[in-house]
Amino acid sequence: MKKIHQAQLINNEYYILKNGKTSCLGYFNPINQLIERVEKQYAYGIKPRNAEQTFAIHALLNPNIKLVTLQGVAGTGKTLLALAAAIEQRKEYAQVILARPIVPLSNRDIGFLPGTEKEKASVYEEPYKDIAIDLFQRGDAYEILKNKSMVHFMTTSFIRGITLRDTVIIIDECQNMSFHELDSIITRIGENCRVMFCGDFRQADLKANGLQDFIRVLKRMDKFTFVEFKVEDIVRSDFVKQYIISKYELNL
């Protein structure tokens, strides 16, 4: 096994350590300056299915890490893991907020949709209903979470106008936000908060997104970590995996 020099270690970084045919997962703890073994943990019944999911759950449940970015291709379980970890820790915080940017559909603003502004925004909650079904194994799980105030959904534009305290915040689809928008949200974070960012800068619906520059800033913070999911980490289906591999091979 190649020796890792102290100068090469990055705070809260995750490693796959190999020695011949054996390997183990490790995490550099900046508090004791040691690489610690990472064991598989469950987050609200969700068991990690690969090394990156194991790293993600460890980071999302680690009390010393307050900012986590899960970046990577579609179908790797980023939002599922974040929501499962948030619900797992719900008793430690006053609320869980699930937020995402409102991106126009097919170049049309949501104003073309029927109903009130709240009803129009509810279209963007559909993916989380599926995730809640996976977590609780019942069709009305998401509505129950909202009715019991266990989860609150809002658009990221609304977060930019408030100060959040004692909260777990999941910012989903953050690749569809500019650097200024991401900056405006992170500066609204008050005491006793955890922030989980989920996205893939390769899937941005915007011509220019700020996720990469935003991650560069976060990497300079000592309570931050970054987990990247690659094509081999796709768990949604073999069909999705084959499609994304084909797309990347064509540079699309």
Salt bridges, closest charged atoms under 4 A:
GLU39 OE2 - ARG37 NE 2.93
GLU125 OE1 - LYS146 NZ 2.85
GLU126 OE2 - LYS129 NZ 3.03
ASP140 OD1 - ARG138 NE 2.61
GLU143 OE2 - LYS129 NZ 3.92
GLU181 OE2 - ARG160 NH1 3.97
ASP200 OD1 - ARG202 NE 3.31
ASP213 OD1 - ARG216 NH1 3.16
